[in-house]
Amino acid sequence: MLHTNNQIIKHKVGLLNLAEVLQNVSRACKVMGVSRDTFHRYQELVQSGDMDALINKSRRVPNLKNRVDDATELAVIDFATQYPAYGQHRTSNEWLCCTNLSVKAFSAI
């Protein structure tokens, strides 16, 4: 039985422990709501390394082109806390009127 206090991997370790207690991978996966493929992936990670291997490792390199300088970011955060009811477009429009900096509103569609 595996034990951990790490909140990130507790669900994964719980799945592995449940399968061990039930001695039935299919039933454990159904109870926990994950696929058997995911279970076997977790099991391989534990067998190849230790429980730290269960922590998701980001494969993406951060895109720093999307970042603004710290002063602009802090100013936008300050503006957003002063006017929390403003949406992204209104904040952008108000920002253009009040400052010489421009921040484009982004909407994920």
PDB file as gemmi writes it, atoms N, CA and C in Angstrom:
CRYST1    1.000    1.000    1.000  90.00  90.00  90.00 P 1                      
ATOM      1  N   MET A   1       0.820  -1.171   0.000  1.00  0.00           N  
ATOM      2  CA  MET A   1       0.000   0.000   0.000  1.00  0.00           C  
ATOM      3  C   MET A   1       0.869   1.240   0.000  1.00  0.00           C  
ATOM      4  N   LEU A   2       0.501   2.209  -0.804  1.00  0.00           N  
ATOM      5  CA  LEU A   2       1.253   3.444  -0.908  1.00  0.00           C  
ATOM      6  C   LEU A   2       0.621   4.505  -0.017  1.00  0.00           C  
ATOM      7  N   HIS A   3       1.446   5.357   0.585  1.00  0.00           N  
ATOM      8  CA  HIS A   3       0.958   6.432   1.438  1.00  0.00           C  
ATOM      9  C   HIS A   3       1.585   7.733   0.986  1.00  0.00           C  
ATOM     10  N   THR A   4       0.785   8.802   1.000  1.00  0.00           N  
ATOM     11  CA  THR A   4       1.306  10.119   0.660  1.00  0.00           C  
ATOM     12  C   THR A   4       0.449  11.191   1.309  1.00  0.00           C  
ATOM     13  N   ASN A   5       1.066  12.326   1.581  1.00  0.00           N  
ATOM     14  CA  ASN A   5       0.339  13.499   2.056  1.00  0.00           C  
ATOM     15  C   ASN A   5       0.264  14.561   0.965  1.00  0.00           C  
ATOM     16  N   ASN A   6       0.850  14.267  -0.171  1.00  0.00           N  
ATOM     17  CA  ASN A   6       0.882  15.211  -1.283  1.00  0.00           C  
ATOM     18  C   ASN A   6      -0.513  15.275  -1.915  1.00  0.00           C  
ATOM     19  N   GLN A   7      -1.146  16.444  -1.849  1.00  0.00           N  
ATOM     20  CA  GLN A   7      -2.510  16.605  -2.350  1.00  0.00           C  
ATOM     21  C   GLN A   7      -2.602  16.436  -3.862  1.00  0.00           C  
ATOM     22  N   ILE A   8      -1.522  16.686  -4.571  1.00  0.00           N  
ATOM     23  CA  ILE A   8      -1.537  16.610  -6.027  1.00  0.00           C  
ATOM     24  C   ILE A   8      -1.695  15.168  -6.501  1.00  0.00           C  
ATOM     25  N   ILE A   9      -1.046  14.238  -5.824  1.00  0.00           N  
ATOM     26  CA  ILE A   9      -1.064  12.850  -6.286  1.00  0.00           C  
ATOM     27  C   ILE A   9      -1.915  11.938  -5.413  1.00  0.00           C  
ATOM     28  N   LYS A  10      -2.625  12.504  -4.439  1.00  0.00           N  
ATOM     29  CA  LYS A  10      -3.410  11.687  -3.517  1.00  0.00           C  
ATOM     30  C   LYS A  10      -4.473  10.865  -4.246  1.00  0.00           C  
ATOM     31  N   HIS A  11      -5.119  11.449  -5.249  1.00  0.00           N  
ATOM     32  CA  HIS A  11      -6.150  10.751  -6.021  1.00  0.00           C  
ATOM     33  C   HIS A  11      -5.542   9.574  -6.785  1.00  0.00           C  
ATOM     34  N   LYS A  12      -4.372   9.778  -7.345  1.00  0.00           N  
ATOM     35  CA  LYS A  12      -3.719   8.723  -8.120  1.00  0.00           C  
ATOM     36  C   LYS A  12      -3.287   7.575  -7.215  1.00  0.00           C  
ATOM     37  N   VAL A  13      -2.727   7.909  -6.064  1.00  0.00           N  
ATOM     38  CA  VAL A  13      -2.307   6.886  -5.114  1.00  0.00           C  
ATOM     39  C   VAL A  13      -3.535   6.162  -4.563  1.00  0.00           C  
ATOM     40  N   GLY A  14      -4.622   6.903  -4.347  1.00  0.00           N  
ATOM     41  CA  GLY A  14      -5.859   6.281  -3.874  1.00  0.00           C  
ATOM     42  C   GLY A  14      -6.390   5.263  -4.867  1.00  0.00           C  
ATOM     43  N   LEU A  15      -6.286   5.565  -6.155  1.00  0.00           N  
ATOM     44  CA  LEU A  15      -6.707   4.624  -7.188  1.00  0.00           C  
ATOM     45  C   LEU A  15      -5.864   3.358  -7.141  1.00  0.00           C  
ATOM     46  N   LEU A  16      -4.565   3.506  -7.029  1.00  0.00           N  
ATOM     47  CA  LEU A  16      -3.678   2.343  -6.973  1.00  0.00           C  
ATOM     48  C   LEU A  16      -3.953   1.497  -5.730  1.00  0.00           C  
ATOM     49  N   ASN A  17      -4.181   2.153  -4.594  1.00  0.00           N  
ATOM     50  CA  ASN A  17      -4.473   1.434  -3.363  1.00  0.00           C  
ATOM     51  C   ASN A  17      -5.824   0.716  -3.433  1.00  0.00           C  
ATOM     52  N   LEU A  18      -6.827   1.367  -4.016  1.00  0.00           N  
ATOM     53  CA  LEU A  18      -8.145   0.751  -4.138  1.00  0.00           C  
ATOM     54  C   LEU A  18      -8.088  -0.491  -5.015  1.00  0.00           C  
ATOM     55  N   ALA A  19      -7.337  -0.421  -6.099  1.00  0.00           N  
ATOM     56  CA  ALA A  19      -7.190  -1.592  -6.972  1.00  0.00           C  
ATOM     57  C   ALA A  19      -6.502  -2.733  -6.230  1.00  0.00           C  
ATOM     58  N   GLU A  20      -5.566  -2.388  -5.361  1.00  0.00           N  
ATOM     59  CA  GLU A  20      -4.877  -3.413  -4.578  1.00  0.00           C  
ATOM     60  C   GLU A  20      -5.820  -4.045  -3.551  1.00  0.00           C  
ATOM     61  N   VAL A  21      -6.649  -3.220  -2.917  1.00  0.00           N  
ATOM     62  CA  VAL A  21      -7.579  -3.740  -1.911  1.00  0.00           C  
ATOM     63  C   VAL A  21      -8.665  -4.583  -2.564  1.00  0.00           C  
ATOM     64  N   LEU A  22      -9.241  -4.081  -3.653  1.00  0.00           N  
ATOM     65  CA  LEU A  22     -10.316  -4.807  -4.327  1.00  0.00           C  
ATOM     66  C   LEU A  22      -9.801  -5.993  -5.138  1.00  0.00           C  
ATOM     67  N   GLN A  23      -8.530  -5.960  -5.484  1.00  0.00           N  
ATOM     68  CA  GLN A  23      -7.908  -6.949  -6.363  1.00  0.00           C  
ATOM     69  C   GLN A  23      -8.659  -7.047  -7.686  1.00  0.00           C  
ATOM     70  N   ASN A  24      -9.137  -5.877  -8.138  1.00  0.00           N  
ATOM     71  CA  ASN A  24      -9.870  -5.805  -9.396  1.00  0.00           C  
ATOM     72  C   ASN A  24      -9.658  -4.409  -9.974  1.00  0.00           C  
ATOM     73  N   VAL A  25      -8.864  -4.322 -11.025  1.00  0.00           N  
ATOM     74  CA  VAL A  25      -8.530  -3.036 -11.625  1.00  0.00           C  
ATOM     75  C   VAL A  25      -9.767  -2.392 -12.255  1.00  0.00           C  
ATOM     76  N   SER A  26     -10.573  -3.176 -12.946  1.00  0.00           N  
ATOM     77  CA  SER A  26     -11.751  -2.627 -13.620  1.00  0.00           C  
ATOM     78  C   SER A  26     -12.717  -1.992 -12.637  1.00  0.00           C  
ATOM     79  N   ARG A  27     -12.970  -2.675 -11.522  1.00  0.00           N  
ATOM     80  CA  ARG A  27     -13.905  -2.141 -10.540  1.00  0.00           C  
ATOM     81  C   ARG A  27     -13.342  -0.885  -9.880  1.00  0.00           C  
ATOM     82  N   ALA A  28     -12.055  -0.875  -9.572  1.00  0.00           N  
ATOM     83  CA  ALA A  28     -11.431   0.299  -8.956  1.00  0.00           C  
ATOM     84  C   ALA A  28     -11.490   1.495  -9.894  1.00  0.00           C  
ATOM     85  N   CYS A  29     -11.249   1.252 -11.176  1.00  0.00           N  
ATOM     86  CA  CYS A  29     -11.300   2.337 -12.153  1.00  0.00           C  
ATOM     87  C   CYS A  29     -12.718   2.873 -12.302  1.00  0.00           C  
ATOM     88  N   LYS A  30     -13.698   1.987 -12.268  1.00  0.00           N  
ATOM     89  CA  LYS A  30     -15.093   2.416 -12.388  1.00  0.00           C  
ATOM     90  C   LYS A  30     -15.501   3.247 -11.175  1.00  0.00           C  
ATOM     91  N   VAL A  31     -15.091   2.819  -9.982  1.00  0.00           N  
ATOM     92  CA  VAL A  31     -15.422   3.547  -8.757  1.00  0.00           C  
ATOM     93  C   VAL A  31     -14.778   4.925  -8.758  1.00  0.00           C  
ATOM     94  N   MET A  32     -13.532   5.004  -9.188  1.00  0.00           N  
ATOM     95  CA  MET A  32     -12.798   6.269  -9.170  1.00  0.00           C  
ATOM     96  C   MET A  32     -13.074   7.133 -10.397  1.00  0.00           C  
ATOM     97  N   GLY A  33     -13.693   6.559 -11.429  1.00  0.00           N  
ATOM     98  CA  GLY A  33     -14.048   7.341 -12.608  1.00  0.00           C  
ATOM     99  C   GLY A  33     -12.896   7.610 -13.553  1.00  0.00           C  
ATOM    100  N   VAL A  34     -11.965   6.689 -13.664  1.00  0.00           N  
ATOM    101  CA  VAL A  34     -10.855   6.830 -14.603  1.00  0.00           C  
ATOM    102  C   VAL A  34     -10.791   5.590 -15.489  1.00  0.00           C  
ATOM    103  N   SER A  35     -10.102   5.713 -16.588  1.00  0.00           N  
ATOM    104  CA  SER A  35      -9.989   4.572 -17.502  1.00  0.00           C  
ATOM    105  C   SER A  35      -8.909   3.612 -17.017  1.00  0.00           C  
ATOM    106  N   ARG A  36      -8.995   2.387 -17.494  1.00  0.00           N  
ATOM    107  CA  ARG A  36      -7.979   1.388 -17.133  1.00  0.00           C  
ATOM    108  C   ARG A  36      -6.630   1.777 -17.717  1.00  0.00           C  
ATOM    109  N   ASP A  37      -6.645   2.420 -18.874  1.00  0.00           N  
ATOM    110  CA  ASP A  37      -5.401   2.877 -19.490  1.00  0.00           C  
ATOM    111  C   ASP A  37      -4.690   3.868 -18.562  1.00  0.00           C  
ATOM    112  N   THR A  38      -5.459   4.771 -17.977  1.00  0.00           N  
ATOM    113  CA  THR A  38      -4.884   5.737 -17.045  1.00  0.00           C  
ATOM    114  C   THR A  38      -4.318   5.022 -15.824  1.00  0.00           C  
ATOM    115  N   PHE A  39      -5.048   4.033 -15.316  1.00  0.00           N  
ATOM    116  CA  PHE A  39      -4.562   3.253 -14.169  1.00  0.00           C  
ATOM    117  C   PHE A  39      -3.214   2.620 -14.485  1.00  0.00           C  
ATOM    118  N   HIS A  40      -3.124   1.987 -15.642  1.00  0.00           N  
ATOM    119  CA  HIS A  40      -1.879   1.300 -15.992  1.00  0.00           C  
ATOM    120  C   HIS A  40      -0.742   2.294 -16.214  1.00  0.00           C  
ATOM    121  N   ARG A  41      -1.063   3.488 -16.696  1.00  0.00           N  
ATOM    122  CA  ARG A  41      -0.045   4.522 -16.839  1.00  0.00           C  
ATOM    123  C   ARG A  41       0.484   4.934 -15.466  1.00  0.00           C  
ATOM    124  N   TYR A  42      -0.415   5.120 -14.493  1.00  0.00           N  
ATOM    125  CA  TYR A  42       0.000   5.449 -13.129  1.00  0.00           C  
ATOM    126  C   TYR A  42       0.841   4.324 -12.533  1.00  0.00           C  
ATOM    127  N   GLN A  43       0.421   3.091 -12.769  1.00  0.00           N  
ATOM    128  CA  GLN A  43       1.122   1.935 -12.223  1.00  0.00           C  
ATOM    129  C   GLN A  43       2.536   1.837 -12.795  1.00  0.00           C  
ATOM    130  N   GLU A  44       2.677   2.089 -14.091  1.00  0.00           N  
ATOM    131  CA  GLU A  44       4.005   2.073 -14.706  1.00  0.00           C  
ATOM    132  C   GLU A  44       4.898   3.153 -14.131  1.00  0.00           C  
ATOM    133  N   LEU A  45       4.328   4.336 -13.875  1.00  0.00           N  
ATOM    134  CA  LEU A  45       5.125   5.417 -13.304  1.00  0.00           C  
ATOM    135  C   LEU A  45       5.643   5.048 -11.927  1.00  0.00           C  
ATOM    136  N   VAL A  46       4.805   4.432 -11.111  1.00  0.00           N  
ATOM    137  CA  VAL A  46       5.225   4.040  -9.771  1.00  0.00           C  
ATOM    138  C   VAL A  46       6.273   2.930  -9.840  1.00  0.00           C  
ATOM    139  N   GLN A  47       6.090   1.980 -10.749  1.00  0.00           N  
ATOM    140  CA  GLN A  47       7.052   0.881 -10.859  1.00  0.00           C  
ATOM    141  C   GLN A  47       8.381   1.350 -11.428  1.00  0.00           C  
ATOM    142  N   SER A  48       8.357   2.324 -12.323  1.00  0.00           N  
ATOM    143  CA  SER A  48       9.604   2.807 -12.923  1.00  0.00           C  
ATOM    144  C   SER A  48      10.368   3.740 -11.997  1.00  0.00           C  
ATOM    145  N   GLY A  49       9.664   4.481 -11.171  1.00  0.00           N  
ATOM    146  CA  GLY A  49      10.325   5.407 -10.260  1.00  0.00           C  
ATOM    147  C   GLY A  49       9.717   5.280  -8.891  1.00  0.00           C  
ATOM    148  N   ASP A  50       9.449   6.411  -8.289  1.00  0.00           N  
ATOM    149  CA  ASP A  50       8.757   6.393  -7.013  1.00  0.00           C  
ATOM    150  C   ASP A  50       7.468   7.197  -7.160  1.00  0.00           C  
ATOM    151  N   MET A  51       6.845   7.543  -6.055  1.00  0.00           N  
ATOM    152  CA  MET A  51       5.573   8.255  -6.129  1.00  0.00           C  
ATOM    153  C   MET A  51       5.726   9.655  -6.709  1.00  0.00           C  
ATOM    154  N   ASP A  52       6.911  10.234  -6.632  1.00  0.00           N  
ATOM    155  CA  ASP A  52       7.124  11.558  -7.205  1.00  0.00           C  
ATOM    156  C   ASP A  52       6.949  11.553  -8.716  1.00  0.00           C  
ATOM    157  N   ALA A  53       7.042  10.383  -9.330  1.00  0.00           N  
ATOM    158  CA  ALA A  53       6.833  10.283 -10.770  1.00  0.00           C  
ATOM    159  C   ALA A  53       5.380  10.543 -11.143  1.00  0.00           C  
ATOM    160  N   LEU A  54       4.460  10.449 -10.171  1.00  0.00           N  
ATOM    161  CA  LEU A  54       3.039  10.688 -10.441  1.00  0.00           C  
ATOM    162  C   LEU A  54       2.706  12.167 -10.588  1.00  0.00           C  
ATOM    163  N   ILE A  55       3.588  13.029 -10.149  1.00  0.00           N  
ATOM    164  CA  ILE A  55       3.338  14.467 -10.275  1.00  0.00           C  
ATOM    165  C   ILE A  55       3.437  14.847 -11.742  1.00  0.00           C  
ATOM    166  N   ASN A  56       2.420  15.602 -12.210  1.00  0.00           N  
ATOM    167  CA  ASN A  56       2.403  16.007 -13.612  1.00  0.00           C  
ATOM    168  C   ASN A  56       3.595  16.912 -13.901  1.00  0.00           C  
ATOM    169  N   LYS A  57       4.304  16.571 -14.921  1.00  0.00           N  
ATOM    170  CA  LYS A  57       5.425  17.385 -15.344  1.00  0.00           C  
ATOM    171  C   LYS A  57       5.010  18.112 -16.619  1.00  0.00           C  
ATOM    172  N   SER A  58       5.046  19.415 -16.573  1.00  0.00           N  
ATOM    173  CA  SER A  58       4.619  20.202 -17.725  1.00  0.00           C  
ATOM    174  C   SER A  58       5.636  20.054 -18.845  1.00  0.00           C  
ATOM    175  N   ARG A  59       5.152  19.723 -20.019  1.00  0.00           N  
ATOM    176  CA  ARG A  59       6.044  19.561 -21.169  1.00  0.00           C  
ATOM    177  C   ARG A  59       6.100  20.831 -22.007  1.00  0.00           C  
ATOM    178  N   ARG A  60       5.232  21.757 -21.704  1.00  0.00           N  
ATOM    179  CA  ARG A  60       5.176  22.975 -22.502  1.00  0.00           C  
ATOM    180  C   ARG A  60       6.170  24.007 -21.996  1.00  0.00           C  
ATOM    181  N   VAL A  61       6.802  24.666 -22.913  1.00  0.00           N  
ATOM    182  CA  VAL A  61       7.686  25.767 -22.584  1.00  0.00           C  
ATOM    183  C   VAL A  61       6.817  27.015 -22.495  1.00  0.00           C  
ATOM    184  N   PRO A  62       6.935  27.817 -21.442  1.00  0.00           N  
ATOM    185  CA  PRO A  62       6.091  29.005 -21.340  1.00  0.00           C  
ATOM    186  C   PRO A  62       6.367  29.982 -22.477  1.00  0.00           C  
ATOM    187  N   ASN A  63       5.305  30.571 -23.004  1.00  0.00           N  
ATOM    188  CA  ASN A  63       5.413  31.529 -24.088  1.00  0.00           C  
ATOM    189  C   ASN A  63       5.555  32.926 -23.481  1.00  0.00           C  
ATOM    190  N   LEU A  64       6.778  33.413 -23.403  1.00  0.00           N  
ATOM    191  CA  LEU A  64       7.027  34.694 -22.763  1.00  0.00           C  
ATOM    192  C   LEU A  64       6.630  35.874 -23.637  1.00  0.00           C  
ATOM    193  N   LYS A  65       6.291  35.623 -24.900  1.00  0.00           N  
ATOM    194  CA  LYS A  65       5.853  36.708 -25.772  1.00  0.00           C  
ATOM    195  C   LYS A  65       4.496  37.244 -25.340  1.00  0.00           C  
ATOM    196  N   ASN A  66       3.718  36.435 -24.647  1.00  0.00           N  
ATOM    197  CA  ASN A  66       2.400  36.850 -24.196  1.00  0.00           C  
ATOM    198  C   ASN A  66       2.448  37.638 -22.894  1.00  0.00           C  
ATOM    199  N   ARG A  67       3.604  37.805 -22.310  1.00  0.00           N  
ATOM    200  CA  ARG A  67       3.734  38.492 -21.034  1.00  0.00           C  
ATOM    201  C   ARG A  67       3.981  39.977 -21.258  1.00  0.00           C  
ATOM    202  N   VAL A  68       3.558  40.772 -20.297  1.00  0.00           N  
ATOM    203  CA  VAL A  68       3.861  42.196 -20.300  1.00  0.00           C  
ATOM    204  C   VAL A  68       4.841  42.452 -19.168  1.00  0.00           C  
ATOM    205  N   ASP A  69       5.408  43.633 -19.138  1.00  0.00           N  
ATOM    206  CA  ASP A  69       6.362  43.923 -18.082  1.00  0.00           C  
ATOM    207  C   ASP A  69       5.635  43.990 -16.732  1.00  0.00           C  
ATOM    208  N   ASP A  70       6.392  43.870 -15.665  1.00  0.00           N  
ATOM    209  CA  ASP A  70       5.813  43.786 -14.319  1.00  0.00           C  
ATOM    210  C   ASP A  70       5.033  45.033 -13.925  1.00  0.00           C  
ATOM    211  N   ALA A  71       5.505  46.214 -14.328  1.00  0.00           N  
ATOM    212  CA  ALA A  71       4.817  47.451 -13.970  1.00  0.00           C  
ATOM    213  C   ALA A  71       3.417  47.496 -14.588  1.00  0.00           C  
ATOM    214  N   THR A  72       3.307  47.088 -15.847  1.00  0.00           N  
ATOM    215  CA  THR A  72       2.005  47.068 -16.513  1.00  0.00           C  
ATOM    216  C   THR A  72       1.091  46.043 -15.874  1.00  0.00           C  
ATOM    217  N   GLU A  73       1.636  44.881 -15.559  1.00  0.00           N  
ATOM    218  CA  GLU A  73       0.830  43.832 -14.938  1.00  0.00           C  
ATOM    219  C   GLU A  73       0.289  44.282 -13.583  1.00  0.00           C  
ATOM    220  N   LEU A  74       1.133  44.908 -12.773  1.00  0.00           N  
ATOM    221  CA  LEU A  74       0.688  45.396 -11.467  1.00  0.00           C  
ATOM    222  C   LEU A  74      -0.353  46.496 -11.600  1.00  0.00           C  
ATOM    223  N   ALA A  75      -0.179  47.366 -12.606  1.00  0.00           N  
ATOM    224  CA  ALA A  75      -1.157  48.431 -12.820  1.00  0.00           C  
ATOM    225  C   ALA A  75      -2.511  47.864 -13.243  1.00  0.00           C  
ATOM    226  N   VAL A  76      -2.511  46.860 -14.084  1.00  0.00           N  
ATOM    227  CA  VAL A  76      -3.765  46.233 -14.517  1.00  0.00           C  
ATOM    228  C   VAL A  76      -4.432  45.525 -13.339  1.00  0.00           C  
ATOM    229  N   ILE A  77      -3.658  44.844 -12.516  1.00  0.00           N  
ATOM    230  CA  ILE A  77      -4.211  44.180 -11.338  1.00  0.00           C  
ATOM    231  C   ILE A  77      -4.811  45.200 -10.381  1.00  0.00           C  
ATOM    232  N   ASP A  78      -4.122  46.310 -10.189  1.00  0.00           N  
ATOM    233  CA  ASP A  78      -4.633  47.375  -9.323  1.00  0.00           C  
ATOM    234  C   ASP A  78      -5.944  47.936  -9.866  1.00  0.00           C  
ATOM    235  N   PHE A  79      -6.005  48.168 -11.179  1.00  0.00           N  
ATOM    236  CA  PHE A  79      -7.219  48.689 -11.814  1.00  0.00           C  
ATOM    237  C   PHE A  79      -8.364  47.688 -11.670  1.00  0.00           C  
ATOM    238  N   ALA A  80      -8.057  46.408 -11.849  1.00  0.00           N  
ATOM    239  CA  ALA A  80      -9.093  45.371 -11.760  1.00  0.00           C  
ATOM    240  C   ALA A  80      -9.621  45.231 -10.334  1.00  0.00           C  
ATOM    241  N   THR A  81      -8.777  45.446  -9.340  1.00  0.00           N  
ATOM    242  CA  THR A  81      -9.260  45.365  -7.958  1.00  0.00           C  
ATOM    243  C   THR A  81     -10.062  46.600  -7.576  1.00  0.00           C  
ATOM    244  N   GLN A  82      -9.761  47.739  -8.196  1.00  0.00           N  
ATOM    245  CA  GLN A  82     -10.543  48.948  -7.935  1.00  0.00           C  
ATOM    246  C   GLN A  82     -11.925  48.862  -8.563  1.00  0.00           C  
ATOM    247  N   TYR A  83     -12.013  48.263  -9.748  1.00  0.00           N  
ATOM    248  CA  TYR A  83     -13.268  48.158 -10.485  1.00  0.00           C  
ATOM    249  C   TYR A  83     -13.536  46.692 -10.834  1.00  0.00           C  
ATOM    250  N   PRO A  84     -13.936  45.891  -9.869  1.00  0.00           N  
ATOM    251  CA  PRO A  84     -14.096  44.460 -10.127  1.00  0.00           C  
ATOM    252  C   PRO A  84     -15.264  44.116 -11.048  1.00  0.00           C  
ATOM    253  N   ALA A  85     -16.231  45.008 -11.203  1.00  0.00           N  
ATOM    254  CA  ALA A  85     -17.395  44.710 -12.038  1.00  0.00           C  
ATOM    255  C   ALA A  85     -17.121  44.931 -13.522  1.00  0.00           C  
ATOM    256  N   TYR A  86     -16.019  45.591 -13.854  1.00  0.00           N  
ATOM    257  CA  TYR A  86     -15.695  45.837 -15.259  1.00  0.00           C  
ATOM    258  C   TYR A  86     -15.261  44.527 -15.911  1.00  0.00           C  
ATOM    259  N   GLY A  87     -15.706  44.292 -17.111  1.00  0.00           N  
ATOM    260  CA  GLY A  87     -15.257  43.133 -17.867  1.00  0.00           C  
ATOM    261  C   GLY A  87     -13.939  43.435 -18.556  1.00  0.00           C  
ATOM    262  N   GLN A  88     -13.483  42.481 -19.348  1.00  0.00           N  
ATOM    263  CA  GLN A  88     -12.184  42.661 -19.990  1.00  0.00           C  
ATOM    264  C   GLN A  88     -12.208  43.750 -21.051  1.00  0.00           C  
ATOM    265  N   HIS A  89     -13.311  43.880 -21.782  1.00  0.00           N  
ATOM    266  CA  HIS A  89     -13.376  44.899 -22.831  1.00  0.00           C  
ATOM    267  C   HIS A  89     -13.495  46.295 -22.234  1.00  0.00           C  
ATOM    268  N   ARG A  90     -14.338  46.446 -21.210  1.00  0.00           N  
ATOM    269  CA  ARG A  90     -14.478  47.759 -20.588  1.00  0.00           C  
ATOM    270  C   ARG A  90     -13.183  48.158 -19.897  1.00  0.00           C  
ATOM    271  N   THR A  91     -12.538  47.218 -19.264  1.00  0.00           N  
ATOM    272  CA  THR A  91     -11.251  47.514 -18.635  1.00  0.00           C  
ATOM    273  C   THR A  91     -10.246  47.990 -19.670  1.00  0.00           C  
ATOM    274  N   SER A  92     -10.220  47.317 -20.813  1.00  0.00           N  
ATOM    275  CA  SER A  92      -9.308  47.713 -21.879  1.00  0.00           C  
ATOM    276  C   SER A  92      -9.621  49.116 -22.384  1.00  0.00           C  
ATOM    277  N   ASN A  93     -10.917  49.421 -22.588  1.00  0.00           N  
ATOM    278  CA  ASN A  93     -11.310  50.752 -23.070  1.00  0.00           C  
ATOM    279  C   ASN A  93     -11.001  51.828 -22.051  1.00  0.00           C  
ATOM    280  N   GLU A  94     -11.300  51.578 -20.788  1.00  0.00           N  
ATOM    281  CA  GLU A  94     -10.989  52.543 -19.734  1.00  0.00           C  
ATOM    282  C   GLU A  94      -9.486  52.741 -19.625  1.00  0.00           C  
ATOM    283  N   TRP A  95      -8.759  51.686 -19.792  1.00  0.00           N  
ATOM    284  CA  TRP A  95      -7.308  51.749 -19.708  1.00  0.00           C  
ATOM    285  C   TRP A  95      -6.752  52.657 -20.802  1.00  0.00           C  
ATOM    286  N   LEU A  96      -7.305  52.553 -22.021  1.00  0.00           N  
ATOM    287  CA  LEU A  96      -6.850  53.407 -23.122  1.00  0.00           C  
ATOM    288  C   LEU A  96      -7.141  54.869 -22.847  1.00  0.00           C  
ATOM    289  N   CYS A  97      -8.277  55.161 -22.236  1.00  0.00           N  
ATOM    290  CA  CYS A  97      -8.641  56.552 -21.940  1.00  0.00           C  
ATOM    291  C   CYS A  97      -7.797  57.146 -20.820  1.00  0.00           C  
ATOM    292  N   CYS A  98      -7.498  56.342 -19.803  1.00  0.00           N  
ATOM    293  CA  CYS A  98      -6.863  56.869 -18.592  1.00  0.00           C  
ATOM    294  C   CYS A  98      -5.337  56.843 -18.623  1.00  0.00           C  
ATOM    295  N   THR A  99      -4.747  55.985 -19.427  1.00  0.00           N  
ATOM    296  CA  THR A  99      -3.290  55.866 -19.414  1.00  0.00           C  
ATOM    297  C   THR A  99      -2.758  55.930 -20.836  1.00  0.00           C  
ATOM    298  N   ASN A 100      -1.478  56.020 -20.936  1.00  0.00           N  
ATOM    299  CA  ASN A 100      -0.849  55.992 -22.252  1.00  0.00           C  
ATOM    300  C   ASN A 100      -0.436  54.580 -22.643  1.00  0.00           C  
ATOM    301  N   LEU A 101      -0.702  53.604 -21.788  1.00  0.00           N  
ATOM    302  CA  LEU A 101      -0.409  52.215 -22.079  1.00  0.00           C  
ATOM    303  C   LEU A 101      -1.630  51.558 -22.703  1.00  0.00           C  
ATOM    304  N   SER A 102      -1.423  50.553 -23.504  1.00  0.00           N  
ATOM    305  CA  SER A 102      -2.566  49.840 -24.069  1.00  0.00           C  
ATOM    306  C   SER A 102      -2.471  48.363 -23.704  1.00  0.00           C  
ATOM    307  N   VAL A 103      -3.609  47.819 -23.343  1.00  0.00           N  
ATOM    308  CA  VAL A 103      -3.715  46.410 -23.054  1.00  0.00           C  
ATOM    309  C   VAL A 103      -4.899  45.904 -23.843  1.00  0.00           C  
ATOM    310  N   LYS A 104      -4.669  44.900 -24.674  1.00  0.00           N  
ATOM    311  CA  LYS A 104      -5.732  44.371 -25.515  1.00  0.00           C  
ATOM    312  C   LYS A 104      -6.541  43.349 -24.744  1.00  0.00           C  
ATOM    313  N   ALA A 105      -7.842  43.416 -24.918  1.00  0.00           N  
ATOM    314  CA  ALA A 105      -8.729  42.435 -24.288  1.00  0.00           C  
ATOM    315  C   ALA A 105      -8.625  41.139 -25.061  1.00  0.00           C  
ATOM    316  N   PHE A 106      -8.620  40.051 -24.352  1.00  0.00           N  
ATOM    317  CA  PHE A 106      -8.516  38.736 -24.970  1.00  0.00           C  
ATOM    318  C   PHE A 106      -9.753  37.939 -24.602  1.00  0.00           C  
ATOM    319  N   SER A 107     -10.374  37.366 -25.601  1.00  0.00           N  
ATOM    320  CA  SER A 107     -11.492  36.487 -25.322  1.00  0.00           C  
ATOM    321  C   SER A 107     -11.233  35.150 -25.971  1.00  0.00           C  
ATOM    322  N   ALA A 108     -11.311  34.114 -25.184  1.00  0.00           N  
ATOM    323  CA  ALA A 108     -11.091  32.769 -25.686  1.00  0.00           C  
ATOM    324  C   ALA A 108     -12.405  32.233 -26.238  1.00  0.00           C  
ATOM    325  N   ILE A 109     -12.406  31.906 -27.497  1.00  0.00           N  
ATOM    326  CA  ILE A 109     -13.627  31.403 -28.140  1.00  0.00           C  
ATOM    327  C   ILE A 109     -13.429  29.958 -28.500  1.00  0.00           C  
TER     328      ILE A 109                                                      
END                                                                             
